[in-house]
């Protein structure tokens, strides 16, 4: 069988790749020049192909193993691999997935250089955080305006409570003088969005609990980790280490992944977690819905463009507007 070279497998840009996989209770192996996952049934073993040339992230859940040969091919194709707990969220750790990144020496360095030019300056780093937050709001507005399915569920950008919340968020973000101000403003907006979403689907007394067993909270956890996966992939491709956060904890390893994932979580993961909970969807149905919406709204393209623009933005002037995207 004719095999692909590593250059052939990288022909599809990460920002244009269509697939992200979560698998559990199986073995990931290399066979005949392909990466497969093997499930063991009572009477037979079943093999399924993983199209690595068109895949960004592979999440390995409970009961999985992977061979060295499979990891070599995943690395050549530039697929980010993460070990996680059941349902796509950590089993033993509550804060992050451990990412295995392929060690390519041919990724760009200009974005890392640009990031470091501002990162060590508190004022410039705050400006970058504001830019990130403004982009997040613009993505919520554009996504909710375009998504007919969300509109049918009552998620309308023009709703008065949402308009007030977004206006307040913009003003407080613009006038924030430290990162803690931004985080407080973010928490207030997210609380408003949770309340709005719960009202849309008639869920009473909703409370965000990371260890909860109700479906809305479970789907929020699951969807957030899918967002972390493509955020981590974006940063790896651009060559920016995950420790150079601009908003979340400076001592938390991998915090920049959370910063970038926040760009799309409120716009896509939050509303669909509540809608799927209302419809009593399965984990697989929810995951398929979220991944389809990531594709429909070009979530990874948006992440790439936002991070690149922040990295290459001119921070030489004293006042930097957060809307220049």
C-alpha positions in Angstrom: 0.0 0.0 0.0 1.3 3.5 -0.9 2.0 5.5 2.3 1.7 9.2 2.9 4.8 11.2 3.7 4.7 13.5 6.7 4.5 16.5 4.4 1.5 15.0 2.6 -0.3 14.5 5.9 0.2 18.2 6.8 -1.4 19.4 3.5 -4.6 20.4 5.3 -4.1 23.5 7.5 -5.1 23.0 11.1 -7.5 25.9 10.9 -9.3 24.1 8.1 -9.4 20.6 9.6 -12.8 19.1 10.2 -12.3 16.4 12.8 -11.8 16.2 16.6 -12.2 12.8 18.2 -12.9 11.5 21.8 -12.6 7.8 22.2 -12.8 5.4 25.2 -12.4 1.7 26.0 -10.3 0.9 22.9 -6.7 0.6 21.6 -5.2 3.1 19.1 -2.8 1.3 16.8 -1.0 1.7 13.5 -1.9 -0.8 10.8 -1.1 -0.8 7.1 0.0 2.8 7.1 -3.1 4.1 8.9 -4.0 4.9 12.5 -7.0 2.9 13.7 -8.8 2.3 17.0 -9.6 -1.2 18.0 -12.7 -2.1 20.0 -12.9 -5.6 21.5 -16.4 -7.2 21.2 -17.4 -10.6 22.5 -17.0 -12.4 19.3 -14.8 -10.1 17.1 -12.5 -7.1 17.1 -13.6 -4.1 15.2 -11.3 -1.6 13.5 -12.2 2.0 12.8 -10.0 4.4 10.8 -8.9 7.8 12.2 -8.4 10.3 9.3 -5.3 11.9 10.9 -4.6 14.2 7.9 -7.9 16.0 8.6 -7.9 15.8 12.4 -6.8 18.5 14.9 -7.2 16.8 18.3 -7.5 13.3 19.6 -8.8 12.9 23.2 -8.1 9.5 24.8 -10.6 8.8 27.5 -11.1 6.0 30.1 -9.8 2.6 29.2 -7.7 3.6 26.2 -4.1 2.8 25.2 -2.0 3.9 22.3 1.0 2.3 20.6 4.4 3.9 19.8 3.8 3.4 16.1 0.5 5.1 16.2 1.9 8.1 18.2 4.6 8.4 15.5 2.1 8.8 12.7 -0.1 11.2 14.8 3.0 13.3 15.4 3.9 13.4 11.7 0.3 14.6 10.9 0.5 17.3 13.6 -2.4 15.8 15.6 -2.6 17.0 19.3 -3.2 14.1 21.6 -4.7 14.4 25.1 -5.2 11.9 27.9 -8.4 12.7 29.8 -11.0 11.1 32.0 -14.5 9.9 31.1 -16.8 12.0 28.9 -13.8 14.2 27.8 -13.1 15.7 31.2 -10.2 14.8 33.6 -10.7 11.8 35.8 -8.3 12.6 38.6 -7.4 16.3 37.9 -10.0 19.0 37.8 -8.1 21.7 35.9 -6.4 20.5 32.8 -5.8 17.8 30.2 -2.2 16.7 29.7 -1.4 17.4 26.0 1.2 15.5 24.0 2.5 17.7 21.2 4.5 16.6 18.3 8.0 18.0 18.3 8.2 19.8 15.0 11.1 22.2 14.4 9.3 24.0 11.5 6.6 25.9 13.2 6.7 29.7 12.9 8.6 31.7 15.6 7.2 35.2 14.8 4.1 34.7 16.9 6.1 33.7 20.0 8.4 36.6 19.5 5.4 39.0 19.1 3.8 37.5 22.2 6.9 38.0 24.3 7.3 41.6 23.2 4.3 42.6 25.2 3.9 39.8 27.8 6.5 41.0 30.3 5.0 44.5 30.4 2.0 44.6 32.8 0.2 47.4 30.9 0.6 45.8 27.5 -0.4 42.4 28.8 -3.6 44.0 30.2 -4.2 45.5 26.8 -3.9 42.1 25.2 -6.3 40.7 27.7 -8.8 43.4 26.8 -8.4 42.7 23.1 -9.1 39.0 23.8 -12.3 39.8 25.8 -13.6 42.2 23.2 -13.1 39.5 20.5 -15.0 37.1 22.7 -18.0 39.4 22.8 -18.0 40.1 19.1 -18.0 36.3 18.5 -21.0 35.9 20.7 -22.9 38.6 18.8 -22.0 37.3 15.4 -22.6 33.6 16.2 -26.0 34.2 17.9 -27.0 36.5 15.0 -26.3 33.9 12.4 -27.3 30.7 14.1 -31.0 30.0 13.1 -31.1 26.9 15.4 -30.2 29.0 18.4 -32.7 31.6 17.5 -35.4 29.0 17.4 -34.4 28.0 20.9 -34.8 31.6 22.1 -31.1 32.6 22.1 -31.5 36.0 20.5 -28.7 38.5 20.6 -31.2 41.4 20.6 -32.8 40.4 23.9 -32.7 43.3 26.3 -31.0 41.5 29.2 -28.3 40.3 26.9 -27.8 43.7 25.3 -27.5 45.3 28.8 -25.0 42.6 29.9 -22.8 43.0 26.8 -22.9 46.8 27.0 -21.8 46.7 30.7 -19.1 44.1 29.9 -17.7 46.4 27.2 -17.6 49.5 29.4 -16.1 47.7 32.4 -13.5 46.0 30.2 -12.5 49.2 28.6 -12.0 50.9 32.0 -10.4 48.0 33.8 -7.0 48.8 35.4 -6.0 45.3 36.4 -6.6 41.7 35.5 -8.8 41.0 38.5 -11.2 43.7 37.2 -11.5 41.8 33.9 -12.0 38.5 35.7 -14.8 40.0 37.9 -16.5 41.4 34.8 -16.2 38.1 33.0 -17.8 36.2 36.0 -20.7 38.6 36.1 -21.4 38.2 32.3 -21.1 34.5 32.5 -23.6 34.4 35.4 -26.0 36.5 33.4 -25.6 34.1 30.4 -26.2 31.1 32.5 -29.4 32.6 33.9 -30.6 33.6 30.4 -29.8 30.1 29.0 -31.6 28.4 31.9 -34.7 30.5 31.3 -34.7 29.8 27.6 -34.9 26.0 28.2 -37.0 26.2 31.4 -34.4 24.8 33.8 -35.2 26.2 37.3 -32.6 27.1 40.0 -29.6 26.3 37.8 -26.2 26.5 39.6 -22.9 26.0 37.9 -21.2 23.0 39.6 -18.1 21.4 38.1 -18.7 18.2 40.0 -22.5 18.1 39.4 -24.3 15.2 37.9 -27.1 17.1 36.1 -26.9 17.1 32.3 -26.5 20.9 31.8 -23.4 21.0 34.0 -22.0 17.7 32.5 -22.4 19.1 29.0 -20.8 22.4 30.0 -17.8 20.4 31.3 -17.6 18.3 28.3 -18.0 21.1 25.8 -15.4 23.2 27.6 -12.8 20.5 27.2 -13.5 20.2 23.5 -12.9 24.0 23.4 -9.6 23.5 25.3 -8.6 20.9 22.8 -8.8 23.2 19.8 -7.3 26.1 21.8 -4.3 24.0 22.7 -4.0 22.9 19.1 -4.1 26.6 17.9 -1.4 27.6 20.3 0.8 24.7 19.5 0.6 25.3 15.7 1.5 29.0 16.3 4.4 28.0 18.6 3.2 29.9 21.7 3.7 28.1 25.0 0.6 27.5 27.1 2.2 29.2 30.2 2.1 32.8 28.8 -1.5 33.6 29.9 -2.8 37.1 29.7 -5.9 36.7 31.8 -6.1 33.5 33.9 -3.8 32.5 36.8 -0.1 33.2 36.0 1.0 30.3 38.1 -1.2 27.8 36.5 0.5 25.7 33.9 -1.5 25.8 30.6 -3.5 28.9 31.5 -3.3 30.4 28.1 -5.3 27.5 26.8 -8.2 28.6 29.0 -7.8 32.2 27.8 -8.1 31.2 24.2 -10.9 28.7 24.7 -13.0 31.4 26.3 -13.2 33.0 22.9 -15.8 30.5 21.8 -17.2 28.9 25.0 -20.0 31.4 25.7 -21.0 31.7 22.1 -21.3 27.9 21.3 -20.7 25.6 24.3 -22.9 27.4 26.8 -26.2 27.7 24.8 -25.9 24.2 23.3 -25.2 22.6 26.7 -28.5 23.9 27.9 -30.4 23.0 24.7 -29.1 19.5 24.7 -29.9 19.1 28.4 -33.4 20.1 27.7 -33.6 17.5 24.9 -32.1 14.8 27.1 -29.4 14.2 24.5 -26.7 11.6 25.1 -23.0 12.6 25.5 -22.3 11.5 22.0 -25.2 13.5 20.5 -24.0 16.6 22.4 -20.5 16.1 21.3 -21.5 15.8 17.7 -23.6 18.9 17.9 -20.8 21.0 19.5 -18.2 19.8 16.9 -20.6 20.6 14.1 -21.2 24.1 15.4 -17.5 24.6 15.8 -17.2 23.9 12.1 -20.3 25.9 11.1 -19.0 29.0 12.9 -15.4 28.5 12.0 -14.3 28.4 15.6 -10.7 27.4 15.0 -10.3 30.0 12.2 -11.5 32.6 14.7 -9.0 31.4 17.3 -6.1 31.4 14.9 -6.9 34.9 13.6 -7.4 36.4 17.0 -4.3 35.0 18.6 -2.2 36.0 15.5 -3.5 39.5 15.6 -2.8 39.9 19.3 0.7 38.6 18.9 1.5 40.9 16.0 -0.4 44.0 17.2 1.6 47.2 17.7 1.9 47.8 21.4 4.2 50.8 21.1 1.4 53.4 21.6 0.2 54.2 25.1 -3.5 53.6 24.4 -4.5 50.4 22.5 -8.1 49.8 21.5 -9.4 46.3 22.0 -11.6 46.2 19.0 -8.9 46.1 16.2 -9.5 42.6 14.9 
